[in-house]
Amino acid sequence: MSDYKSALPPVDTSLKLSLPHFPTRMQALIFRMWEMVPAAKLAEVLGTTEEIVRALAADMALPPQKDTDVWQSSGYITIIRAAWHLLPYEQLLTLLGWDAEKLSYILKEDDFLSHKLGNKFPCEPILYAPLTAEEQAETALLRETILRHVRTHDAEDTVDPFNFFPTAPKKRIPGICPADACANLLEGWELIDETDDARAADFIADFREDMALWGVGFVPSEKKLVVSIDPALAGSGDETHEVNITFEEIRVTGASAVGVLRGLSHLRTLADAASGPYYKPLCARRTPAFDARFIYSYCGLYGSALDVDTAISYPDELLRAYSRNGVNGVWLQAVLYKLVEFPFDPSLSEGWQERQARLRDLVARAARYGLKVWLYINEPRAMPHSFFDTRPELRGHQRGELSSMCTSVPAVQEYLKSGITSLCTQVPGLGGFFTISVSENQTNCYSHGVEADGENRINCPRCAERRPWEVIAEVNSLIADAAHAVDPSIKTIVWTWGWGRMGREGMHKAIELLSPNCILQNTSEEKMDISIAGIDSQVVDYTLSQIPPSKQSRDAWEQALATGHKTSAKVQFNCTWEGSTAPYIPVYENVIEYIRRLRAIGVENLQLSWTLGGWPSENLRIASSYFFEDAQDSFSYEDALRASYGADAGIVKEAVNRFCRAFAEFPFHVGTLYRGPQNAGPANLLFASPTGHTATMTCYTYDDLESWRSIYPVDVFTGQLKKLAAGWQEGLDVLAGMPDCDFKDTARICGALFSASYNQTLFVQARDAFLASPTAENRAALISVIADEKKLAEETLQIMYRDARVGYEAANHYYFSRTSLMEKILNCAWLEQHFG
């Protein structure tokens, strides 16, 4: 199988990309890598000395190099993206310190990275050569630009990349106790633990620490805060809890330890809303409106989370923050033969014991915060054709370089059952699995065997005699039943992603055939009808600008309920590919309406994000107000705003209202989401002449306006982006008098992404108009857009210095880095000179 393992995307000799804002390609490499790769490694790549590399960096006014180790473990995708157009494979492997087999695996398994990058550009090796006199002169201009626009911020406090949790919790200053409060914990209360439960004791200890930030010190007193467990409440779910508040007693009763956790969390939230540990009379029983609420780690390593210490992808600070935002699970991608021994070729499972041990550790650490761990699996994984040379009886559908392991073969079925059984047995406490069985990785014979026209094109002799819904239902049922047999609390969510290719009837047949142990999940907005600027279309996935659910999703859930299955919705409450590099898009009203609609139709579980959208944000915090049913309605949207923003809650509410109205103008189409300029925003380079390159999925946008606009005419697309940017700015204007804070910076970043998208659409049109007719008017229009882009890059860079989250998205690592923005400033300065 070595031929497959070392296979790398082909080099397309027709591809070229000029970077004239750098005097030489050698300097381009050093500039791009300075933040991420040590000087010694760059010297090795260039065939020179570290001293020369440092001198070249100093000539470009690059700052002193900091420790770069974190990029190798957590930012390697950013390194690959930045080098893809510069280095041939041999030098790229040297830069990464990898062999071809590892690069091939990462390109395949890291969420289809090879597809995002596209074919490899032809690159001549870059070797050190002294600068010519002309190159030195150009370098002096480059240096001047960096000193003027970037290095002036050196004195400002900066947060290092990946430092997503830079500060410890701070002491909080209580406000004035409201007149209608009946319980003021600052007056001296006693905290009594009646749970006799070790996990509950941990949750209570955390609550003590949180209350201490308000200045609460629990002491012996006549006034009691009593925490207990009553298993009789568990009929409504383990997280059910009661909170009863009177003048002399606060009683928190949970159905279990996690019920205690949720009850104490509610007390914490009520204190935030009251600006202190002050409580009004209350008698509330709160039951979970959604059973599972699991999310992808904001900083998860998609393809290798279990190959290294799980604290890299799941730090305790993040797990704690999720718990406090109402999340009760985290998910990660898994390959079964990497977690249990693969009976057909044990060599492919090398290291499975270590990965399994790390998974056990993650399950234990997550439980400390009331979280379960979910595994996303596509099984059984297809194999290269050579795998079947000695195992022809296992071969199923052949497609491209892979063949499916046919799930109609008893030996493959037994592998699935025994593998899941072993994993659930060896890693007790797993929350569950969720599956995608059509259209992602090639797995069962019908995973890529049902075409968009609904026709079956199967070359597997066994599965060709079966219908797709039979095979798909069977493979999911095998997984669910095996897990359930080990522990009935382990859930299996079957995601219908791609099932639409079977048609409504086929989809319903698959649902009917599923084991009762399967929970049916639908993308909540799939095939949702929308109309923007008079243009009708349908959503595929990933929208916050339009509010789900769709008719197809409702139909699928109704069929699931009618056949005895529970339901789940895949949602995106934080952000989508409409703006993935902001930690979240602050459109709280949309999120609330979204979750209300899901509650109204009885959806029982939530997958809160795909790989993007994992920050424990205000969106999640506000959504969490609706994660529990409370007959007393003890918490509202306004309460949530006060809890987060205090006296500024009214200003924030008005700004958010304007953001929501502006966001409705986003020219939504899946083609725009994947290929448009809105994700890298102000970091996207501008090109002096048409590149002719096609934008790639969530990676390189180039200047491909045709792909960006998708179904929209150019004027409509441009007009919608103008409305979006202008409307968002109206919201920012409302916040003008509000002190700088996380919310304000996040709103600014979203505004920068949208404004840059509008600018870049204008730039392509203005550039082409100028090249066709170089009039003074056309030149002025072009220069104006370039100047706006440079200003946006500078403003975004300043925010990025104080917020490590800006530009980051888990499946792409830093979609853009500080160096990317510095390069954009150089790019714009060069264009101003070129066209001016």
Helices and strands as residue ranges (DSSP letters): H 2-5, H 25-33, H 39-46, H 50-59, H 69-74, H 76-83, H 89-96, H 100-109, H 113-117, H 133-149, G 151-153, E 183-184, G 185-187, E 190-193, H 198-213, E 224-229, G 231-236, E 241-245, E 249-254, H 257-274, E 278-279, E 282-288, E 293-296, H 316-324, E 329-334, H 336-339, G 346-349, H 352-367, E 372-377, E 383-384, G 385-389, G 392-394, E 395-399, E 402-405, H 410-426, E 432-436, G 463-465, H 468-486, E 491-495, G 499-502, H 503-513, E 518-523, E 528-532, E 535-539, H 551-562, E 567-570, H 588-600, E 605-607, H 618-624, E 628-630, H 637-645, G 646-648, H 649-663, H 670-675, G 681-683, H 705-709, H 714-734, H 742-772, H 776-802, E 808-809, E 813-814, H 818-835
